[in-house]
């Protein structure tokens, strides 16, 4: 962001002040939109589905263009972290891109679970660019049916 010397608005007529204000607002929005566009080109987030299915949670992440070696899955204190990096192909010297709309870069997604997870039974599968992580609830976190006695 560039610094611009502040100049007080001293319009000759009332409409000149409105026009000057509009130009300044347009410049402000143009600069912020350019910053967001640059950020979008350097980072990305995979699309995620998080489901609670009875006695377990299921997390599905779309990771097109990645291999299972480029994805890291961790669980620490009931927080699941999925991270990795999607490499750009545009840095090769023998290629001239006319359009490049795909996103590349590092990503990191964190999910906190409301109940305890059984760390010993977690299952992660990666197939066709889709990661599926199954996280069973700990036995003490599962709902228990209590028998009601009738007198």
Protein Blocks (a to p, Z undefined) as FASTA:
>chain_A
ZZddddddddfbfklmmmmmmmmmmmmmmmmmmmmmmmmmmgccdddddddehjaccddd
ddehiafklpccddeehiacdddddddfklpfkbccfbdcbdcdddddddddfbdcdfkl
gccddeehiacddddddfklpccddddddZZ
